[in-house]
Amino acid sequence: APKDWDMAAPEAVLLAAGGAFSHADGRPLSYNDGDIRQAGCLIASHGPSHGELCAKAAAAMAAIDPGFAV
């Protein structure tokens, strides 16, 4: 799984450019919380359709692996 330092800078650049970055269920990434791993399905987008993209990614992952947890 990617670690905090692998995700923090790209997320900052993406957000500054108007994009969005989250877990597939829409939860924002959490940094400096004791666990440095960013596990699960992470979604980066240009922003406006981020919610729709997250929903489609979560559904696709669940179809591939019924035990998938975002």
TADA-V472833 format. One record per residue. RES is the residue in three letters. PSI is psi as a letter, one per 40 degrees, with the letter a starting at -180 (* if undefined). NEAR is the number of other ideal C-beta (glycine too) atoms within 10 Angstrom. Layout:
res->(RES RES)
psi->(PSI PSI)
near->(NEAR NEAR)
This chain:
res->(ALA PRO LYS ASP TRP ASP MET ALA ALA PRO GLU ALA VAL LEU LEU ALA ALA GLY GLY ALA PHE SER HIS ALA ASP GLY ARG PRO LEU SER TYR ASN ASP GLY ASP ILE ARG GLN ALA GLY CYS LEU ILE ALA SER HIS GLY PRO SER HIS GLY GLU LEU CYS ALA LYS ALA ALA ALA ALA MET ALA ALA ILE ASP PRO GLY PHE ALA VAL)
psi->(i i i d e d d d d d d d d d d d e e a i h i i d e e h i i h i f e d h e i g i a h h h h i e c d f d d d d d d d d d d d d d d d g d e h h *)
near->(10 13 11 16 9 13 18 14 9 13 21 11 11 16 13 8 9 9 16 20 19 20 19 22 14 14 11 11 16 11 13 8 8 5 12 14 11 18 11 17 17 18 21 15 17 12 14 11 11 17 13 10 18 22 14 13 18 20 12 13 16 15 9 8 9 7 5 15 12 18)
